[in-house]
Amino acid sequence: MVIGVIPDVTIGFIDPTYWFDTTYWLDLLQPSHWHLPIDLAALGDKKIEVDLAGDVQKAFNNFVKTGQVWAFLIGIIFGYFVKTFTSFG
């Protein structure tokens, strides 16, 4: 990629109008998109079932079941005491 650009850069030093040529920029940027899939429209065809309330409930139940709620409450209480005893007023 860099070796292919070197002649174009040197031509740009000799003839500054070369930089304004749109075919130069299109040819330079084209190899960066070679890895994209050919049919990008197929990405929009997938149907996604969204159950926001169910997902929130499942996440909260996991939060309680794994004991993270207790760690959260202990952290809040501990942080309050640290703030209270280290502040000057």
N, CA, C and O of each residue as an XYZ file, in Angstrom:
356
protein
N       0.820     -1.192      0.000
C       0.000      0.000      0.000
C       0.862      1.252      0.000
O       0.611      2.172     -0.779
N       1.871      1.304      0.859
C       2.724      2.486      0.934
C       3.559      2.614     -0.330
O       3.729      3.716     -0.851
N       4.076      1.508     -0.825
C       4.898      1.554     -2.027
C       4.079      2.017     -3.223
O       4.600      2.699     -4.106
N       2.803      1.653     -3.259
C       1.945      2.087     -4.358
C       1.614      3.562     -4.297
O       1.254      4.145     -5.320
N       1.722      4.187     -3.138
C       1.389      5.607     -2.978
C       2.590      6.503     -3.262
O       2.411      7.669     -3.614
N       3.793      5.994     -3.120
C       4.997      6.815     -3.272
C       5.055      7.525     -4.630
O       5.354      8.719     -4.650
N       4.789      6.866     -5.767
C       4.818      7.617     -7.033
C       3.773      8.721     -7.087
O       4.021      9.779     -7.666
N       2.603      8.488     -6.489
C       1.563      9.513     -6.506
C       1.962     10.720     -5.672
O       1.642     11.853     -6.032
N       2.653     10.494     -4.570
C       3.095     11.608     -3.734
C       4.138     12.431     -4.469
O       4.099     13.660     -4.424
N       5.064     11.773     -5.140
C       6.098     12.524     -5.855
C       5.503     13.300     -7.026
O       5.960     14.403     -7.326
N       4.498     12.746     -7.689
C       3.840     13.492     -8.775
C       3.125     14.705     -8.190
O       3.072     15.758     -8.825
N       2.577     14.565     -6.986
C       1.900     15.690     -6.351
C       2.833     16.824     -6.020
O       2.411     17.980     -6.002
N       4.108     16.525     -5.754
C       5.068     17.595     -5.515
C       5.408     18.335     -6.797
O       5.651     19.542     -6.783
N       5.423     17.613     -7.893
C       5.761     18.237     -9.162
C       4.576     19.027     -9.713
O       4.742     20.152    -10.183
N       3.379     18.435     -9.656
C       2.182     19.078    -10.195
C       1.127     19.144     -9.085
O       0.441     18.149     -8.851
N       0.973     20.274     -8.398
C       0.033     20.363     -7.276
C      -1.426     20.154     -7.678
O      -2.243     19.819     -6.821
N      -1.777     20.337     -8.937
C      -3.167     20.124     -9.339
C      -3.529     18.642     -9.327
O      -4.706     18.289     -9.417
N      -2.540     17.785     -9.219
C      -2.788     16.348     -9.171
C      -3.579     15.963     -7.921
O      -4.346     15.001     -7.953
N      -3.404     16.696     -6.823
C      -4.104     16.384     -5.578
C      -5.609     16.627     -5.678
O      -6.385     16.044     -4.920
N      -6.018     17.478     -6.600
C      -7.439     17.798     -6.727
C      -8.178     16.830     -7.641
O      -9.392     16.944     -7.812
N      -7.475     15.903     -8.213
C      -8.088     14.917     -9.095
C      -8.821     13.881     -8.236
O      -8.206     13.221     -7.398
N     -10.136     13.739     -8.446
C     -10.934     12.829     -7.609
C     -10.617     11.366     -7.893
O     -10.780     10.527     -7.007
N     -10.174     11.040     -9.090
C      -9.868      9.636     -9.367
C      -8.675      9.170     -8.545
O      -8.575      7.987     -8.220
N      -7.767     10.086     -8.204
C      -6.631      9.717     -7.355
C      -7.122      9.271     -5.990
O      -6.700      8.229     -5.488
N      -8.004     10.044     -5.388
C      -8.487      9.708     -4.042
C      -9.330      8.439     -4.061
O      -9.254      7.638     -3.129
N     -10.124      8.243     -5.096
C     -10.933      7.027     -5.172
C     -10.059      5.792     -5.346
O     -10.325      4.748     -4.750
N      -9.023      5.912     -6.156
C      -8.105      4.782     -6.335
C      -7.310      4.498     -5.060
O      -6.984      3.345     -4.776
N      -7.001      5.530     -4.301
C      -6.243      5.357     -3.075
C      -7.071      4.690     -1.985
O      -6.555      3.860     -1.237
N      -8.362      5.047     -1.886
C      -9.218      4.523     -0.826
C      -9.856      3.184     -1.173
O     -10.351      2.501     -0.277
N      -9.862      2.797     -2.411
C     -10.542      1.577     -2.833
C     -10.014      0.315     -2.167
O     -10.836     -0.516     -1.782
N      -8.704      0.100     -1.996
C      -8.245     -1.154     -1.387
C      -8.660     -1.318      0.072
O      -8.654     -2.439      0.581
N      -9.019     -0.240      0.757
C      -9.407     -0.370      2.152
C     -10.777     -1.006      2.307
O     -11.145     -1.396      3.415
N     -11.539     -1.121      1.234
C     -12.883     -1.687      1.319
C     -12.994     -3.049      0.653
O     -14.108     -3.528      0.440
N     -11.910     -3.675      0.325
C     -11.982     -4.943     -0.400
C     -12.506     -6.062      0.472
O     -13.027     -7.042     -0.059
N     -12.392     -5.962      1.800
C     -12.788     -7.043      2.680
C     -14.262     -7.003      3.061
O     -14.735     -7.912      3.745
N     -15.005     -5.978      2.642
C     -16.420     -5.895      2.993
C     -17.221     -6.934      2.226
O     -16.870     -7.286      1.099
N     -18.311     -7.433      2.840
C     -19.145     -8.399      2.121
C     -19.814     -7.754      0.914
O     -20.073     -6.551      0.896
N     -20.082     -8.566     -0.079
C     -20.657     -8.051     -1.315
C     -22.104     -7.611     -1.104
O     -22.511     -6.562     -1.603
N     -22.880     -8.404     -0.370
C     -24.289     -8.114     -0.186
C     -24.519     -7.507      1.189
O     -24.817     -8.225      2.143
N     -24.383     -6.194      1.298
C     -24.587     -5.523      2.572
C     -26.055     -5.413      2.930
O     -26.382     -5.238      4.104
N     -26.947     -5.507      1.964
C     -28.379     -5.401      2.232
C     -28.885     -6.594      3.038
O     -29.918     -6.488      3.699
N     -28.192     -7.708      3.000
C     -28.626     -8.891      3.736
C     -28.512     -8.685      5.241
O     -29.158     -9.401      6.006
N     -27.714     -7.735      5.679
C     -27.578     -7.483      7.109
C     -28.860     -6.902      7.696
O     -29.133     -7.108      8.879
N     -29.637     -6.200      6.922
C     -30.867     -5.598      7.410
C     -32.061     -6.523      7.369
O     -33.147     -6.129      7.794
N     -31.906     -7.727      6.877
C     -33.033     -8.645      6.743
C     -33.337     -9.420      8.007
O     -34.398    -10.037      8.100
N     -32.447     -9.410      8.983
C     -32.651    -10.215     10.183
C     -33.667     -9.555     11.102
O     -33.581     -8.358     11.375
N     -34.623    -10.331     11.575
C     -35.615     -9.847     12.522
C     -35.099    -10.097     13.928
O     -34.638    -11.195     14.241
N     -35.174     -9.093     14.764
C     -34.698     -9.204     16.130
C     -35.900     -9.040     17.057
O     -36.613     -8.038     16.996
N     -36.113    -10.027     17.906
C     -37.170     -9.941     18.906
C     -36.623     -9.198     20.115
O     -35.621     -9.606     20.702
N     -37.280     -8.114     20.480
C     -36.829     -7.300     21.592
C     -37.877     -7.375     22.699
O     -39.045     -7.047     22.488
N     -37.440     -7.813     23.885
C     -38.291     -7.854     25.062
C     -37.561     -7.086     26.152
O     -36.859     -7.680     26.970
N     -37.722     -5.779     26.164
C     -36.962     -4.924     27.057
C     -37.284     -5.213     28.517
O     -36.376     -5.331     29.339
N     -38.560     -5.327     28.845
C     -38.945     -5.578     30.233
C     -38.435     -6.939     30.694
O     -37.968     -7.072     31.825
N     -38.517     -7.932     29.847
C     -38.020     -9.257     30.203
C     -36.516     -9.269     30.397
O     -36.011     -9.931     31.304
N     -35.790     -8.539     29.547
C     -34.331     -8.468     29.673
C     -33.915     -7.748     30.953
O     -32.958     -8.154     31.613
N     -34.639     -6.671     31.308
C     -34.323     -5.936     32.538
C     -34.602     -6.816     33.745
O     -33.817     -6.842     34.693
N     -35.722     -7.539     33.714
C     -36.057     -8.419     34.828
C     -35.031     -9.540     34.977
O     -34.640     -9.882     36.093
N     -34.600    -10.106     33.866
C     -33.599    -11.173     33.903
C     -32.270    -10.648     34.459
O     -31.608    -11.331     35.241
N     -31.882     -9.435     34.053
C     -30.635     -8.855     34.539
C     -30.725     -8.555     36.029
O     -29.762     -8.789     36.759
N     -31.868     -8.039     36.499
C     -32.026     -7.741     37.923
C     -32.025     -9.021     38.751
O     -31.416     -9.066     39.820
N     -32.702    -10.063     38.268
C     -32.703    -11.341     38.981
C     -31.291    -11.913     39.077
O     -30.925    -12.473     40.111
N     -30.501    -11.783     38.029
C     -29.110    -12.230     38.057
C     -28.292    -11.392     39.040
O     -27.426    -11.920     39.738
N     -28.566    -10.091     39.094
C     -27.892     -9.173     40.010
C     -28.134     -9.577     41.461
O     -27.219     -9.533     42.283
N     -29.373     -9.972     41.773
C     -29.718    -10.382     43.130
C     -29.190    -11.783     43.422
O     -28.643    -12.031     44.497
N     -29.351    -12.696     42.470
C     -28.979    -14.092     42.690
C     -27.466    -14.254     42.909
O     -27.048    -15.097     43.703
N     -26.651    -13.460     42.219
C     -25.207    -13.604     42.345
C     -24.639    -12.847     43.537
O     -23.437    -12.918     43.790
N     -25.479    -12.122     44.276
C     -25.014    -11.419     45.467
C     -24.415    -10.061     45.194
O     -23.866     -9.437     46.102
N     -24.505     -9.596     43.981
C     -23.934     -8.293     43.657
C     -24.712     -7.163     44.314
O     -24.152     -6.092     44.552
N     -25.983     -7.375     44.611
C     -26.772     -6.344     45.268
C     -26.229     -6.061     46.662
O     -26.234     -4.911     47.102
N     -25.756     -7.101     47.370
C     -25.189     -6.906     48.702
C     -23.866     -6.165     48.608
O     -23.589     -5.288     49.426
N     -23.059     -6.503     47.636
C     -21.794     -5.790     47.459
C     -22.049     -4.320     47.134
O     -21.311     -3.444     47.585
N     -23.081     -4.057     46.359
C     -23.444     -2.688     46.006
C     -23.864     -1.901     47.250
O     -23.404     -0.780     47.465
N     -24.732     -2.490     48.062
C     -25.202     -1.804     49.265
C     -24.070     -1.583     50.267
O     -23.975     -0.508     50.858
N     -23.213     -2.580     50.465
C     -22.076     -2.428     51.366
C     -21.131     -1.341     50.855
O     -20.597     -0.562     51.645
N     -20.923     -1.285     49.549
C     -20.074     -0.248     48.965
C     -20.642      1.139     49.158
O     -19.898      2.084     49.417
N     -21.964      1.276     49.036
C     -22.603      2.585     49.248
C     -22.429      3.018     50.705
O     -22.069      4.163     50.978
N     -22.687      2.098     51.637
C     -22.565      2.431     53.058
C     -21.114      2.748     53.410
O     -20.847      3.741     54.087
N     -20.189      1.930     52.965
C     -18.776      2.157     53.245
C     -18.314      3.492     52.640
O     -17.585      4.242     53.288
N     -18.730      3.786     51.422
C     -18.366      5.049     50.782
C     -18.926      6.254     51.510
O     -18.272      7.293     51.599
N     -20.142      6.116     52.032
C     -20.740      7.216     52.793
C     -19.939      7.482     54.060
O     -19.672      8.635     54.401
N     -19.548      6.395     54.770
C     -18.757      6.575     55.988
C     -17.383      7.172     55.671
O     -16.918      8.043     56.406
N     -16.744      6.740     54.630
C     -15.449      7.302     54.262
C     -15.589      8.781     53.933
O     -14.767      9.594     54.356
N     -16.617      9.129     53.186
C     -16.836     10.539     52.847
C     -17.106     11.360     54.106
O     -16.602     12.475     54.242
N     -17.905     10.805     55.031
C     -18.258     11.538     56.234
C     -17.053     11.769     57.130
O     -16.876     12.866     57.660
N     -16.218     10.741     57.305
C     -15.093     10.867     58.235
C     -13.882     11.567     57.625
O     -12.969     11.950     58.358
N     -13.847     11.745     56.318
C     -12.687     12.406     55.709
C     -12.984     13.828     55.261
O     -12.079     14.519     54.794
N     -14.222     14.285     55.389
C     -14.527     15.652     54.986
C     -14.359     16.590     56.181
O     -14.512     16.182     57.332
N     -14.045     17.835     55.894
C     -13.796     18.817     56.944
C     -14.941     19.819     57.024
O     -14.727     21.015     56.832
N     -16.108     19.366     57.294
C     -17.176     20.337     57.463
C     -18.406     19.820     56.920
O     -19.434     20.497     56.966
